[in-house]
Amino acid sequence: MIKKYTKIKRSYLLGKYEEVIKHGGKFSEPILALIENKFSGKVVNLDKIKFNESFRQIESYSKTSAREETLTLAIPRVARSVYTLRRKKDIVHVKTLNPDFIDACYCVAACNWMFLEIALLLLEINEKEIHNILKLVLEKKVPIVEN
């Protein structure tokens, strides 16, 4: 997940907007796998992930708290929107206009948000460490994410 995230940020800074969209879609898969693992306890094989099946399974999980709603509804829906851009890119866009820049801007913002939400909701770290992660992710340069 971190490798894909870094590729998204790097591609964006290099102006490779089509790559941002591609990596954004690929970043969405481990996001769902991580959520699936958190709720089911099952290890998800990333080489065999079926995005739509995983998405439907995650949406069906219990939502007894705001945290669970974010993990089972909000994050998967944003992941799906990014994944959809990658899959439908050449089909839905008017050919006289290249919207890759706009799509890439959305992908970066969406991936930033998903990454930070996962960190805030799943990592058991103190407030200062979370603040440092937020600063690293939101910096304009390519973030250095440490274990």
C-alpha positions in Angstrom: 0.0 0.0 0.0 2.8 2.4 0.9 4.7 1.7 -2.3 1.6 2.4 -4.4 0.9 5.6 -2.5 4.5 6.8 -3.0 4.1 6.1 -6.8 0.9 8.2 -6.9 2.6 11.1 -5.3 5.8 10.8 -7.4 3.9 10.5 -10.6 1.8 13.5 -9.8 4.8 15.7 -9.1 6.4 14.5 -12.4 3.2 15.5 -14.3 2.5 11.9 -15.3 -1.2 12.1 -14.7 -2.3 8.9 -16.4 0.2 7.1 -14.1 -1.4 8.7 -11.1 -4.8 7.4 -12.1 -3.3 3.9 -12.8 -1.6 3.8 -9.4 -4.6 5.2 -7.7 -6.7 2.3 -8.8 -4.0 -0.1 -7.7 -3.8 1.6 -4.3 -7.5 1.1 -3.8 -7.1 -2.7 -3.8 -4.9 -3.0 -0.7 -7.1 -0.5 1.0 -10.0 -2.8 0.7 -7.9 -5.8 1.6 -6.7 -4.1 4.8 -10.3 -3.3 5.8 -11.5 -6.8 4.9 -8.7 -8.2 7.1 -9.6 -5.9 10.0 -13.3 -7.0 10.0 -13.0 -10.7 8.9 -9.6 -11.6 10.2 -8.9 -13.3 6.9 -5.7 -12.6 4.9 -6.6 -11.3 1.5 -4.3 -12.4 -1.4 -3.6 -9.2 -3.3 -2.8 -11.1 -6.4 -6.3 -12.5 -6.5 -8.4 -9.6 -5.1 -11.8 -9.2 -6.8 -12.5 -5.5 -6.2 -16.3 -5.6 -6.5 -16.8 -8.7 -4.4 -14.6 -7.3 -1.7 -16.4 -4.0 -1.9 -19.8 -5.6 -1.4 -18.5 -7.8 1.5 -17.1 -4.8 3.3 -20.3 -2.8 2.9 -22.2 -5.6 4.5 -20.3 -5.5 7.7 -21.9 -4.2 10.9 -21.8 -0.4 11.4 -22.2 0.2 15.1 -19.9 3.2 15.4 -18.7 6.2 13.4 -15.3 4.4 13.1 -17.0 1.3 11.5 -19.1 3.5 9.2 -15.9 5.2 8.0 -14.1 1.9 7.5 -17.0 0.0 5.8 -18.7 2.8 3.9 -16.8 6.0 3.4 -13.3 4.7 2.6 -14.5 1.9 0.3 -16.7 4.3 -1.6 -13.8 6.7 -2.2 -11.6 3.7 -3.1 -14.3 2.6 -5.6 -14.5 6.0 -7.2 -10.7 6.0 -7.7 -10.7 2.4 -9.0 -13.6 3.3 -11.4 -11.6 6.2 -12.9 -8.8 3.8 -13.7 -11.0 1.2 -15.2 -13.3 3.4 -17.2 -10.8 6.2 -18.2 -10.7 5.7 -21.9 -14.5 5.0 -22.2 -16.2 7.9 -20.4 -14.1 10.9 -21.5 -14.6 13.1 -24.5 -11.7 12.6 -26.8 -11.3 16.3 -27.7 -10.4 17.1 -24.1 -7.8 15.3 -22.0 -9.1 15.3 -18.4 -6.2 13.4 -17.0 -5.0 16.4 -14.9 -8.4 16.8 -13.2 -8.7 13.1 -12.6 -5.1 13.0 -11.2 -5.9 15.8 -8.8 -8.9 13.9 -7.6 -6.9 10.7 -7.3 -4.2 12.3 -5.2 -6.7 14.0 -2.9 -8.7 10.8 -2.5 -5.7 8.7 -1.9 -4.3 11.2 0.7 -7.6 11.1 2.5 -7.9 7.2 2.5 -4.3 6.9 3.6 -4.7 9.3 6.5 -8.1 7.8 7.6 -6.6 4.3 7.7 -3.7 5.7 9.8 -6.0 7.5 12.1 -8.4 4.7 12.6 -6.1 1.6 12.6 -2.7 2.6 13.9 -2.3 2.6 17.6 0.0 5.6 17.9 0.0 8.7 20.0 -1.3 12.1 18.9 2.1 13.5 18.2 3.0 10.6 15.8 -0.3 11.0 14.0 0.3 14.7 13.6 3.8 14.0 12.1 2.3 11.4 9.6 -0.3 14.0 8.6 2.4 16.6 7.9 4.5 14.1 5.9 1.5 13.0 3.7 0.3 16.5 3.0 3.7 18.0 2.1 4.0 18.8 -1.6 7.2 16.8 -2.0 7.2 13.0 -2.2 6.6 11.8 1.4 8.9 9.6 3.3 6.8 7.1 5.2 8.6 5.2 7.9 7.5 2.0 9.6 
